[in-house]
Amino acid sequence: MGSRVRLVRLASDAPSHRHRRRRDGQRTCGLRSTGGRVRTSVPGAAHPRAARPHRRLDSRADGRRAHRHVHGRRRTAARTLADLGGLPTPAAALRDRLLRWDRRMTADSADAGAFAAVRAALVRRITAHPVLAALADPPAYPAVFAPWLALAPRVGTALGALLAPGALPGLNAPALVRAALLEVAGGDLDPAVSARAARWGARHRLAPWRAVPANAVAESRSAETGPELAGDHDCVLATSSVPGVTDLCRRGPAARYSWDLARREDSCWVVPLGADGVPGSTHDDDQLAAWRRGELLPVVTDWDKLTEERNG
């Protein structure tokens, strides 16, 4: 029997992972690296998230299940929270709740929603800090580029690094985290006040960018009623919001797929909406449910199993 070779891509905004056999029989992963450090060309796909799919693929026989991973990396924020003392009772309770949280960004998690609320408040405070005042002006480019060029999205993406001691001159990270925690504690997004309102999925909904937008009312209604999503920008299930700006998912994996070159019939794929994406068609959003769950669908290439569809 020949050895299997599987090509896996976990997300369009994560690096491509090509597992192949070396002469010594061990698998290698096709991440571009320089000086031993993984480099990616897309903001947000930092080394911890880029390495996570590799570990999961090494630990599971079925690489398709790796797409469902919703665990985030929050160690820096957790250390800062743990060091906060002298908090009022609601803020202390919220701090303790976040420290007990399993760091899974599931749609029904009120703890995940509370974390996102504190993170957003923290991003807004760092963005308004005088040390970053020179970067506060909106970029002179179309709004579609804002997640990559505007200050708030960049702060949200680099939040873990910015909280490190000495990362920014004059930035008192513990004081800002305390202020963000006090802002959320006792409010509507505090699980102790309203677990239903605090749920991550209540605010983290699919709201894809449209090349040809509908009218403003329809766009607003679509964002409010879009399907709830698990995941976050640093999860393998990379349904990205823009912390400090919106919890809606404006960007994410445009396609996930797993190709088995030894047995093509074992290959799988999924896209966010449907196979053709034409509004009102049978395949407009027929893959959305699987995409939301981080699942993949079979790739059928056997002509005897395919049915031709004709328009009109």
N, C-alpha and C positions, 0 to 999 in steps of 0.2 A: 504494500500500500504506500502511495506517495504521501509525503507530508502535506498538511493543509496550510495554506497561506490565506490570511484574512486581512482585508483592508477595512479599517474602521475610521469613520469620522463622526465625532460626537456632536459637533455643533459648528455652524458656519462662523461663529465668532470665537471658536477655540481652535488651537492648532491641529493640523491633520496628524493622525497617528497611524503610521503604517507598520504593522508588526510583520516581521519577516524572520526567516531562519538564518542564523549564521552558520559558518562551517562547524563550529563547536556544538551546534544543536540548540543554542539558546536563542530566544527571541530578542529582537531589538526593536526599538521604537523610533520612528522617523521624525523626531523633534529636532528642529534646527537648534544647534547649540554653539556658543562661543565662549571659550575659556571655562567650560564646565557648567555654564549657567544657561538655562533654557531661555530662549528669546522668542517672542511672538510679535507679530506686526499689528495686533489688535488690542486697543486699550481694554483692561479688565481681565485679560487672560494671563494673569501673573503666574509665576512658577507654582505656587501651591495648587491652584486650580488646574493648571496644565498637567501637573504630575498626577493628580488624583485619578483621572481616567486610566492612566497607565497602571496604577496600583490595582484598580478595580478589575481591569481586564486580566491582569496576572492572577487575581484571586478567584475568578469565576470561569467556568467552562463556557458559559453562554455570554458572549460580549454584548448581546443586545440588551441585557438587563442593566448595564452600566449607565444607560441614558437616564434612568429614573432617580439618580442620586440627587438629593436635595439638601445635603449637609453643607453648611457654610463654615468658613474659617473666621473666628472672632476672638482670637486669643489676646490681641493687644487691648481691645475694648474691655474684655473680661478682666484683665489685670487692673486696668484703670478703675473700673467699677468696684472691684474688690477692695481697693485702697481708699475708697471714699468713706469718711466717717462723719458723725455729727449731723446726719440727715434727719429731716422731719419724718414722722412715722410713715406717711404715704410713699415718700420717695425711698425710704429705707426698705419698705416692703417690695416696691417695684425693683429695686436693685437686687434684693435677695432672689426675687422671682427670676430675673434675667440670668443670675449666676447659676440657678438650678436648671435652666432651660437646656434642652438637648441640642440646640443649635440647628435644628431641622426646620427649613423654611416651608413647612406644609401649609396648604391653603386654609385648613381649619384650625391652625395654631394661633391662639391669642397671644402667646408669648412671642412668637415670631413677629406678629403685628406690633406688639409693644416695642420690641427691639427696633423694628423699622421706623417707628415713630420717634424714638430717642435718637436714632441715627440721623434722621432727617433734620431734627432740631439741632443736632450737633453740626451737621454740614452747613446749615444756615448761619450758625454762629462763626464757624471758621471762615466761611466765605466773606462775612462782614468784617473780619479782623483787619485792622489797619495795615498789617504787613502784606496783605494781598490786595490792597486798594488799587494798585496800578493795573491789576488784571480784571477789575470788576466791570469794565465797559463791555457791552455785548459785542461779539465778533461781527465784523462787517461782511458776513456771508449769509446765505439763506438759512432759514430756521432748521432745515433738515440736518445741518451740520452741527447744531448746538450741542448734542450729546458728546461730541469730540472736541469742541473748541471753546464752549462757554465755561466759565469758572466753576459754577456749582457742580455740574456733572463731573468735572475733573477732580474736584475735592472729594466728591462721593466715591469715586473709583479709587483714589489714593488714601482713603481715610485711615486705614491701618498704619501706613507709613507716616502720615502726618501726626498721629498720636504718639509716636516714639519720642523719647526725650531728646531735645535739641534739634528736632526736625525743622522747625521754623523759629527763627529768632523772635523772642517776645511772646510766643504762643504758650499759654498756660493750659495745657491739655486737661489736667484734672479739674480745673475751674470751669472749663467749657463743658466737660462731661457732666459735672454737677448741675450746671444751669440747664442743660438739655433734659436731664433726668427730672429736675424740679418742674420743668415746663409740662412734661407728659404726665407725671404723677398726679393722681386725683382728677384727671380730665377724662374725656370720653374715650380716649384710646388706651387708658389704663385698664388692664383686664380686671382689676379689683372693682372698677366702676361699671364696666360693660364689656363682658367677655365677647359678646356677639359683635359689637362695634370694633373691638380690637383685633378681630380675626384678620390674618394676613390676606386671605383671599377676598375679603370684603372690599379691599382697596387695590389689591394686586390683580388686575383684570387685563385681558388681552385687548389692546387698542392699537392695532397696527397702523403704521403710517400709510397713507393713501396717496398715490401719485396724482390721482384726479379726485380731490376731496368732494364729499357731498356737502350740502348746506350745513351751516354752523349748528343748527338745532339737531339735525340728524347725527352729526359727528359727536355732539355732546351726549346724546341719548345712547349712541353705540358704545361710547367709553364707559358709561355708567352701568350698562347692562351686559357688557362683554363677559365671557366665561371666566370664572375664578381660576387662578393659576397658582401652583406651587413653584418653588425654586426662587433663584435670585441670581445676581450677576456673577457671584463667585461660586455658584454651585455648578455641577456638571449639567443639571437641568437649568440651563442658563437663560431663564426668562427675565430679562433685565429691565429694571425700573431706573429712574434717575433720582437717587436719594437727594432730598432737599428741594426737589422740583415737583416730582410726581411719583406715586406708587404704581401707576399704570405701566403695563408692559408695552413699551414702544418698539423694542427690538429684542431679538432672540434668534435661536437657530432657524435659519431658512430651510434647512433640510438636515435630517439625521439619517445615516445609512450605514449598513454593515455588509460588505461584499465578501462572499466566500468564493475564492477562485477555484477551489477544488470541487465544490458542489454548488453550482450557481443557484440551484433551487432553494438553498439555505440562506440566500441573501435577503436582506430586509431593508425597508426605508420608511420614511414618513415625512410629510411636509406640514406646515402649520394649518393650512386651510384645506384645500382639496387638490385632486390630481390635475384639474384644469383651472380652477379659481375663477371661472366665468360666473358672475352673479346670476342666480336663478337656475343654474344647470344642475344636473344630477350629482356632479362631482365638485360643486362649489366649495363645500366644507366637509366632505365625507371622511377626511383624515384628522379633523380637529380633535375629536375625542381621544384618539390614540396619542396624538402629539402632546396633548395636555398631560397625559399620564406618563409620558416618557417611554411609551411603547413603540415598537416597530411593526410594520405590516409586511407580509411576504411580497417579494418581487417575483411576479409570474411572467415567464418568458416562453413557456410552452404554448405553441400556437393552438394545440388541441384543447387548451384550457381557457383560451381567450375568446371573447365575443366582440365582434366589430360593432361599434356604435356609429351611427350616422346622424349628422345634424340636419334638421329640416324635414 
